[in-house]
Amino acid sequence: MGKRKVCVVITARPSYSRIRSALEAIQNHAGLELQLVVAASALLDRYGSTNVVIEKDGFTINRRVYMIVEGENPVTSAKSTGLGLAEMATVFDDLKPDVVVTIADRFETMATAVCAAYMNIPLVHIQGGEITGSIDEKVRHAVTKLADLHFVSTERAGERVVRMGERPDRVFVTGCPSIDLAKHAIARPQMSVDTFFKKYGGVGDEFDVTKGYIVVLQHPVTTEFQQARQHIEETLHAVSASGFPTLWFWPNVDAGSDGTSQGIRVFREHHMLPNVHFFRNLPPDVFVQTIYHSKCLAGNSSAGIRECSYLGVPAVNIGSRQTGRDRGVNVIDVEYDRHDILTAIQTQAALGRVEEDPLYGTGDAGKQIAELLADVPLTFEKKLTY
C-alpha cells in the first residue's frame, strides 16, 4: 500500500503556528505524503506573508488559494468563505488526498470542512471542543460536526466533542502542536537588539529588548466588530501609560480588523509611542521565543492562554474573545478599560515566571498527530452516538 496523502490547509498566520510541528512530523513519516495548501490571509503581505515563512522553514506549498474579499466585515467574511469553498473543490479534485486536515476555528476553515465533507474525503479537525464565544464558537463546533476524526488539545475539550455526539473512538487527546514550539523555544538564547529589529523589521523606535519588555497581540472580536477601534484605543492608552518597552503584533484578518488597524495608525500619528515597535509577523518559533522572554503578554490572543500557560508567562486577557477557554493560573481577565488594563499589565509584569501548566500538552503533539494519521482507519460516514 502506498503512502497516505495528507492535505493540510493553512488559512492564516496563527494556523501555521498551531500545526507546524505536525507538518514536520508528517513530512518525516515514512507512511505519509504531505500536501500543503496555503490560502486566505496567509498569502497576503499586509498580514505578514505567512507563505514566505512556510517556504523558508523548508516546506513545499502544493497549492495557493486566493480567497479574501477586501473589507474585513461580516459580509466579506461570508463571501471569502464562499470563494474558498469553490476554489478548495478544485484543489482537492486535483490533489486527490486521502485525508484533509483543518485547524481550529477561523471563518475560512468552514470552506475546507464543507468541501471535504461534500467530496467524501475524511476530515481531521485539530483543536475542536474548546469554548470561546463569538463566531469562532459557531465555526469550531460546525467543523466538529463535519469532521470524521478529532485531535483535541485538552481532556475537557475531548469530553465536549463526545458530548456533541461524536464517537469516542474517533476523538484523540494529542495536545496542541503550538506547545511543541514552546518546548523548543525555552532552549533558545535571549534575543539581542542588534539582531532582532534588523532581522524582522517592523515600524517604530528600537530599544534594548534584553532589559525587559511586554508583548501585545489584540484582534477584533467578530461579534463586536463595530467597537474594534474603541477597544484597541483603550489598550493603546494603557500600554503608552505603562512605559514598558513593547513589541506589538498586527491583528488577524477578521471582521473589524480595519477598525483595529485604523485605531493603531491614528494613535501613532497623534501620540508619542517611543516605547512601542510594531510587527506584522514573525516565524512561529521566534514569536514563541519572544513571548517566553517577555514580562507578560497582553491582548486577546489564545497564545496568552495556550503557550503562556505552558511557558509560565503571565498574561492579561482583554475582553470577550477567549471567554470560556480552559486556562491556567497565568491569566488575568479584564474588560476594555484603559485603567484596568494598565493595572493588570503592571501586576503581571511584576510577577516574573508563574507556575508552568501542561494544560494544552507536553510538547509531542506533532508526533502523535502524524502517527495517528498513518494508522487510524479513515472513514467519511457518520452518525450521532447519543
Secondary structure, DSSP 8 states (H G I E B T S, - for coil): ---EEEEEEE-SHHHHHTTHHHHHHHHH-TTEEEEEEEEGGGG-GGGT-HHHHHHHTT----EEE----TT-SHHHHHHHHHHHHHHHHHHHHHH--SEEEEETT-TTHHHHHHHHHHTT--EEEES-S----HHHHHHHHHHHHH-SEEEESSHHHHHHHHHTT--GGGEEE---HHHHHHHHHTTS----HHHHHHHH--EE----GGG--EEEE----GGGGGGHHHHHHHHHHHHHHH---EEEE---S-TTHHHHHHHHHHHHHHS--TTEEEES---HHHHHHHHHTSS-EEES-GGGTTHHHHHT--EEEESSTTTT----TTEEEE-S-HHHHHHHHHHHHTT-------TT-SS-HHHHHHHHHHHS----------
